[in-house]
Amino acid sequence: MAVIAYVLVRTKPGTSHEIIASRKIPGVQMASSVFGRYDAVLVISAKDMDELSSIIYDVIEKHPNVEHTECLVSIPYPPEEKPKVPAPTFSVISFQCPSCNGLNRQGAAYCHLCGYAFETAEEFLEGKHER
């Protein structure tokens, strides 16, 4: 994954324009002079932390007019998300016996644990069930 860093640079007075010319350095995406505590901001893109440290330590900090640098490594946001796998769906294939609460297969006529006789839908609708 690519690494993006913002490098804040403090230079000797009046030399920030030389650092801005560092746009020609491979990996430097943007360079701007700024007002404030720092004189320049560089945006560096590298393939990994090793390449980033090589650009910063071997090129930028060795520039004769650079007095101080501060590196802010960007955290990628939003984090890479793995595709969500849909939850499996299940169909009801059993029911509870009203007498012993044991699970029985759908369509069973008797409870396999206590022998309770289940009513069929037809018997229930005809009113043959016990109250």
N, C-alpha and C positions, 0 to 999 in steps of 0.2 A: 504494500500500500504506500502511496506517495506521502511524503512528509512535507508539510508547509510550515515555515517559520518566519516570524517577524523579527528582524534584527535591528535593535535600536543602537545607533552609533553616535559616539561623541568624538569630535575631531578637534584638531588644533584650530584656533580661530581663523576664519576666512578660508578654510580648505574643504568645506563640505561639498562644493561643486566637483571636486576630484572623486569623491566617493560616489556621487550620483553617476559619474561616468562608468561606474562598475556594472551598469546594466549590461555591458558587453560580456561580463563573466557568465559562463554557462551556469544555469540554475537560478540566476537573479531574474525574477519576473518583473519586479517593479522597484524603483528607487526614487525617493523624494526627499527634498530638503524640508525641514520642519522647524518651527519655533518652539522653544521650551528647553527643558533639561538636556535634550538630545539634539543633534544637528541633522541627522538623517535617519530615515527608516528604509530598510531593504526588505522585500518580500522574496523569500527563497523557496524554491520547490526542488525537492530531491527524492530519489527513489527509496532511500532508507536513511536511518540515522547516521550511518557511517559516511555516506556521501555528503550529508548535511554538515557534519563536523569537519569534513575535509574542506568544504567550501568556506566555512567560517574561520577555522584555525589556520589553514594553509594559504588562504587568499586574502580575506578581509582583514583579519587581525594583524597580518604582516605588512599591511599598507603603512607607509611611514607616517601618515598624518592621522591615523586612528589612535585615539587615546584610550577609549573604553567601548566595549560592546555589551549588550544585554540581549539574550536570545529568548524569544517567546515561541515555543513550539505549539502549533495549533492542534486542538483535539478535534478529530472528525465528528461532526454532528449532522444529522442524527446517526447514532451508531448503526452499523450494518445489521439488518434484521434478517433472520432466517425465515423462509416462507413458513407460514403456519399450516400445519397439517390439520384438516378438519377432523373433529372428534367422530369416532365411529358411532353409528346409530344401531340400536338394537330393537328388535320387535319383541313383544310380550309373548312368551311361549309357556308360561306357567302362571298359576294363581294359588292363593292361600285357601286352605280348608277352613271353614268357619268353626269347626269343632276343635281341631288340634293345632291350627295355624301352620301345618305342614305344607310345603310346596308340591303342587301336582301339575302334571302335563295338561296343556290346554286340550279340552275335549274329553277328559277323563270322566267316567261315570261314578267311580268310587275313589275315596282317598286311599292312597297306597299305605298310609301309616295307621289310620284308625278305622278304615272301612266305611266312613260316612258316605251316604249316597247323595250325590249331587243332583240337583234338578236340571233338566234341560231347559232351554229357552222356551220351547213349546209348552212344557208343563207349567212353567212360571206364568206364561201369558194366558193359559187356559184357567188359571186359578186353582190348580191342584197342589199348590205349595201349602206348607203348614204355617200358621200365623203364630 
